[in-house]
Amino acid sequence: MNPSDQSVFSAAGAGHVAHGFGPHRIRLASGDTAGRLGVFEAEVPRGSGPPLHVHEREEELFRVLEGAFAFWCNGIRVDPGAGGVIAIPRGAVHRFENIGAAPGRLMVVMTPGGFEGFFSAVETETPENPQALDALAARFDLRFVPARADKAA
């Protein structure tokens, strides 16, 4: 039987935590799913979230586990509420922000897998300037809009 024909699972609290841009618990890595997808949970402080960015390879699905979040995708804002789900297509300019009064949590599914390694790479490589962050992001087919280096200039 082919290992990619079998289910994979992650028990409650399982996975390793990568601390690049805050704690991200990697629940299923690309290697666990024969590259099909990656799953992680993100703890997001109040008022925080990534800048506008684009994933050139992956489709992205978010489920709000706790808290209140706003998502912007190609200029349109959606507030899905706790338990809500939003899918972001590859190539879309998007971002999210914790708009609640307390820290929030998201579950994120990305397909194909591989992007979940970005957070560990940020943690271990600690990019020291915007150009280094842009270069690291490019290795994961991630592009900031505008580029971090352009914003710093």
Sequence and secondary structure as in RCSB ss.txt:
>XXXX:A:sequence
MNPSDQSVFSAAGAGHVAHGFGPHRIRLASGDTAGRLGVFEAEVPRGSGPPLHVHEREEELFRVLEGAFAFWCNG
IRVDPGAGGVIAIPRGAVHRFENIGAAPGRLMVVMTPGGFEGFFSAVETETPENPQALDALAARFDLRFVPARAD
KAA
>XXXX:A:secstr
  GGGS     TT SEEE TTS EEEEE GGGGTTS EEEEEEE TT    SEEESS EEEEEEEES EEEEETT
EEE   TT EEEE TT  EEEEE SSS EEEEEEEESS TTHHHHHHHHH   SHHHHHHHHHHTTEEESS HHH
HH 
